[in-house]
Amino acid sequence: MKTIIPLKIQEEINRRIDNFNRKFFTGKGESLYYFAKFKGKYLYLNRLEFGNIAPVARLKYKGKINNWDFAIFKWSSETYDPDEFFFPGVQHVDGTVEGAMKAGIDAYPV
């Protein structure tokens, strides 16, 4: 059976992303912010960066809102790599969406 992220969880994640954007990207207007795309058991964490969409990470839902598997997007292969743990920001990866966004800021500064 295909795992689907419940709508209630998706709504909470979008709320958390909005809060994070307000805290970390204040003054950037609508030109810099994180947003999520949900597909099956995955949350694709992307960032709008001054008109360009940049993939940052893929999170795999494991049944709880604060316990996601993390995979960083690697530009060198244009894939998500769950086994990559040598990048700036890895110390923020803690199973939360907020940790993933903090890791993304360090891994891919803007």
VOFI-967838 format. One line per field, with one value per residue (C-alpha): residue number from 1; residue in one letter; chain; x, y, z. Coordinates in Angstrom, 1 decimal, padded with zeros to 4 digits, m for minus. Each point is the difference from the previous one (the first is absolute). Example, Ala and Ser with C-alpha at 12.3 -4.5 7.8 and 13.67 -1.06 7.14 Angstrom:
resi <- [1 | 2] $
resn <- [A | S] $
chain <- [A | A] $
u <- [012.3 | 001.4] $
v <- [m004.5 | 003.4] $
w <- [007.8 | m000.7] $
This chain:
resi <- [1 | 2 | 3 | 4 | 5 | 6 | 7 | 8 | 9 | 10 | 11 | 12 | 13 | 14 | 15 | 16 | 17 | 18 | 19 | 20 | 21 | 22 | 23 | 24 | 25 | 26 | 27 | 28 | 29 | 30 | 31 | 32 | 33 | 34 | 35 | 36 | 37 | 38 | 39 | 40 | 41 | 42 | 43 | 44 | 45 | 46 | 47 | 48 | 49 | 50 | 51 | 52 | 53 | 54 | 55 | 56 | 57 | 58 | 59 | 60 | 61 | 62 | 63 | 64 | 65 | 66 | 67 | 68 | 69 | 70 | 71 | 72 | 73 | 74 | 75 | 76 | 77 | 78 | 79 | 80 | 81 | 82 | 83 | 84 | 85 | 86 | 87 | 88 | 89 | 90 | 91 | 92 | 93 | 94 | 95 | 96 | 97 | 98 | 99 | 100 | 101 | 102 | 103 | 104 | 105 | 106 | 107 | 108 | 109 | 110] $
resn <- [M | K | T | I | I | P | L | K | I | Q | E | E | I | N | R | R | I | D | N | F | N | R | K | F | F | T | G | K | G | E | S | L | Y | Y | F | A | K | F | K | G | K | Y | L | Y | L | N | R | L | E | F | G | N | I | A | P | V | A | R | L | K | Y | K | G | K | I | N | N | W | D | F | A | I | F | K | W | S | S | E | T | Y | D | P | D | E | F | F | F | P | G | V | Q | H | V | D | G | T | V | E | G | A | M | K | A | G | I | D | A | Y | P | V] $
chain <- [A | A | A | A | A | A | A | A | A | A | A | A | A | A | A | A | A | A | A | A | A | A | A | A | A | A | A | A | A | A | A | A | A | A | A | A | A | A | A | A | A | A | A | A | A | A | A | A | A | A | A | A | A | A | A | A | A | A | A | A | A | A | A | A | A | A | A | A | A | A | A | A | A | A | A | A | A | A | A | A | A | A | A | A | A | A | A | A | A | A | A | A | A | A | A | A | A | A | A | A | A | A | A | A | A | A | A | A | A | A] $
u <- [000.0 | 001.3 | 000.7 | m001.7 | 000.8 | m003.2 | m001.6 | 000.2 | 003.7 | 000.5 | m001.9 | 002.2 | 003.2 | m001.1 | m000.7 | 003.5 | 001.6 | m001.8 | 001.1 | 003.6 | m000.1 | m001.2 | 002.8 | 003.0 | m000.8 | m001.5 | 000.4 | 000.5 | m003.7 | m001.3 | 003.3 | 001.5 | m001.9 | m000.4 | m003.0 | m001.1 | m001.3 | m001.6 | 000.0 | m000.8 | 002.2 | 002.3 | 000.2 | 002.2 | 001.5 | 000.8 | 001.0 | m001.0 | 003.2 | m000.6 | m002.1 | 001.7 | m001.3 | 002.8 | m000.5 | 001.5 | m001.1 | m002.4 | m001.6 | m001.6 | m003.1 | 000.4 | m003.4 | 000.9 | 000.3 | 003.5 | 001.6 | 000.8 | 002.8 | 002.2 | 001.6 | 002.0 | m000.3 | 003.4 | 000.5 | 003.0 | m002.3 | m003.4 | m001.3 | m001.1 | 002.6 | m001.2 | 003.6 | 001.8 | 001.0 | 003.0 | m001.4 | m000.2 | m003.1 | m000.3 | 000.1 | m003.6 | m001.5 | m002.1 | m003.1 | m001.9 | m000.9 | 001.5 | 003.3 | m000.1 | m000.5 | 002.9 | 002.2 | m001.1 | 001.1 | 003.5 | 000.3 | m001.3 | 000.5 | m001.8] $
v <- [000.0 | 003.4 | 002.4 | 003.3 | 003.0 | 000.9 | 003.3 | 001.2 | m000.7 | 001.8 | 003.1 | 000.1 | m000.4 | 002.9 | 002.1 | m000.8 | 000.9 | 003.3 | 000.7 | m000.9 | 002.2 | 003.0 | m000.6 | m000.7 | 002.0 | 003.2 | 002.9 | m002.2 | 000.4 | m002.6 | m000.5 | m002.6 | m002.7 | m003.7 | m002.0 | m003.6 | m002.4 | m003.2 | m003.2 | m003.3 | m000.5 | 002.8 | 003.7 | 001.8 | 003.1 | 002.7 | 003.6 | 002.8 | 002.1 | 003.3 | m001.5 | m003.5 | m003.1 | m002.0 | m003.5 | m000.4 | m003.2 | m002.9 | m001.2 | m003.4 | m000.2 | m002.6 | 000.5 | 002.8 | 003.7 | 000.4 | m003.2 | 000.2 | m001.6 | 002.6 | m000.1 | 003.1 | 001.0 | m000.4 | 002.3 | m002.1 | m002.9 | 001.8 | m002.6 | m000.2 | m001.9 | m001.4 | m001.3 | 003.3 | 001.3 | 002.1 | 003.4 | 003.4 | m000.1 | m003.7 | 000.8 | 001.4 | m003.2 | m001.2 | m001.5 | 003.2 | 002.2 | 003.0 | m001.9 | m000.8 | 003.6 | 001.2 | m002.7 | 001.3 | 003.6 | m001.2 | m002.5 | 002.5 | 003.6 | 002.8] $
w <- [000.0 | m001.0 | 003.0 | m000.4 | 002.3 | 001.7 | m000.9 | 003.6 | 000.1 | m003.4 | 001.4 | 003.1 | m002.0 | m002.3 | 003.2 | 001.4 | m003.4 | 000.0 | 003.5 | m000.8 | m003.1 | 002.1 | 002.5 | m002.3 | m003.2 | 001.5 | m002.4 | m003.0 | m001.0 | m002.4 | m001.7 | 002.5 | 001.8 | 000.6 | m001.3 | 000.1 | m002.6 | 001.2 | m002.0 | 001.5 | 003.1 | m001.0 | 000.8 | m002.5 | 001.6 | m002.5 | 000.1 | m002.2 | m000.4 | m001.7 | m002.8 | m000.2 | 001.6 | 001.7 | 001.4 | 003.5 | 001.6 | m000.1 | 003.3 | 000.3 | 002.3 | 002.7 | 001.7 | 002.4 | m000.6 | 001.6 | m001.3 | m003.7 | m002.0 | m001.7 | m003.4 | m001.2 | m003.7 | m001.7 | m002.9 | m001.3 | m000.8 | 000.2 | 002.4 | 003.6 | 002.1 | 003.3 | 000.7 | m000.3 | 003.4 | m000.9 | m000.8 | 001.8 | 002.2 | 000.7 | 003.7 | m000.4 | m001.4 | 002.9 | m001.5 | m000.1 | m003.0 | 001.8 | 000.4 | m003.7 | m000.9 | 002.2 | m001.6 | m003.4 | 000.9 | 001.0 | m002.9 | m002.6 | 001.3 | m001.8] $
